[in-house]
Amino acid sequence: MATARCVQLLCASLVIFCTDKIVAGASDVIGEKGGLPTDCAAVKSGTWSYTFRTPAGFLAATHLQRPRATCEQLKQHLKTAGGMLEQTKRVLEPPEMKDCSAIFQWLNGKAISGVYNIRPAGANRTVPAYCRMAGGEGWTVLQRRQDGSVDFFRTWAEYKRGFGDPATEFWLGNDNIHLLTNQAEYKLRVDLETFDGKATYAQYRIFSIADEASAYKLTEAAGYSGTAGNAFLRLKGNPFITRDRDSKIKTASKFRTAGWLYRWTVGNLNSEYYTPQTAPTKTKGLSGMRWYTNRFKFPLLKFVEMRIAPNNT
């Protein structure tokens, strides 16, 4: 829509005059609908001029003059305008991209973080995803918790398709995560921040999950590095559980959470979001959103983000 609007404005504003008679518009020349008209005597003398006419609803550009130009100069100006239009299309409507890394490369490493549409291999539609453009890479964000505005105690169907707002708190969807992590080899980074401002991270060289038929089992979480500790150490091979498709010991229901947990809740990032004011006085290190390791024992987490990028190393 944005690109279409840009095209409409350009074609509405660029008009060509020959002794004050409009003889062509941007759509005629940029769209290559025909050659320049010859019903104006000034054509032979090369006394063309052009201007930008302000579209309805826009302030007039009174500071712009209508210069005189030869036919060749006019063609060059229109060629330049066409190139600018193509650049606009390239930025606003890139072709369907399989992940945020592809978008980062398409925009020559100049992309900014934000919500973009991606389409992983095998997907039947595009998906809005938050792209974290950081460290010279384009990361596709799978999950974010930052203020407790979104309830993560959800059903299997909701975790399957995803929920929340990619610009704030959300889960990208297990179908999407499966397609993403099986179209190439991906690494995972988990960023954590506590309410006292301590920031840590855990990174895994390989990360992938299975499809729904295999209960979105955590097939790989290997090659740990970082400062937060390896809370996924015992979770490999675990199926994804939710309140309505729970483990035998009701882990999801008991801790109001979801994930690759089963008997272990060490990497429990989908549980209740507590603040220092709302946290229960006796949590025993088990309830609430947490990343529990010997190195990083159950502090209240203010911010959590899980993101992936192709493993090119």
C-alpha positions, 0 to 999 in steps of 0.5 A: 500500500505504501509503495502504491501511494508513492507511485500515485503521488509521483505520477500525479505530481510530475508533469511535462510542459511544452509552451505551457501545454501539458504533453506528458506525465510521469506515468507516460514516461516512467511506465514507458507507454509511448514516446514524447508527443510531437504536436508542439512546435517547441519540440523541434527547438528543444524548448521543453520545460517540466515541473512538479505539480502539487497533488490535492491536499498537499502544500504547494512547493512554491520554492521550486522553479520550472526550469527549461530543459532540452528533450535529452535533459528531460529524459535524463531527469525522468530516468533519475526519477524512475531510479528513485521510484525503484529504490522506494519500492525496494525499501517499502516492498522487498520480495518475500523474505524467509527471515529477518537475516534475509531482510538485513542482507536485502537492505545492505545491512542498513535495516533498522529494528522493527516489525517486518513480514517474513515467510519461512520456507513451507509457510502458506502465508507471510507472518509479521515478525519483529526483527532485531537488527544488531551486531551486524546481523538480522535476528528473528525474535521468537518471544519477548516479555517486557511488562506483563501486558500479555497473558502467556498462560495459553492453550496449545492452539494459541501457542501453535499459531502465535499471539500478542503484538510483535512490537511489544510482548508476543510468541511468534508461534510454534508452527513458525518456529518449526519452519524457521529452524528447519529451513537452515541451521540456526543459532539462538540467543536469549537476552535477560535483564533483571529489575536491578538492571543486570543484563545477561545472555545465553547463546546456543550454536544450534537450535531447532524444534520438531513439527506439531506431529512430534509435539514441537519437541526441542530437537536441538539446543547445543553449543552453549556460550554466554553469561546467564548459564545453560538453563536448556541443558536438561530440556533437549528432547522434551515436548512442548507442553501447555495447560491443555496438553500438559505433562503427566505431572501437570507442570504447565498447569501447576506453574501457569506456564508453557514450553519444553519443560516436562519435569524441569522448569529451569528455562521457564520463560512463559510463566507469570510476569512478576514485578517486585511489587506483585511477586509472591513472598514465598516463591521457593525459586519455582514460580514466575518467569525465570532462568534458573542455573547455578550461575543465575538463580531465580532473580525477578526478570524484567525483560526476556527476548529469544531470537534466532539467526542463521548459523554462518560460523 
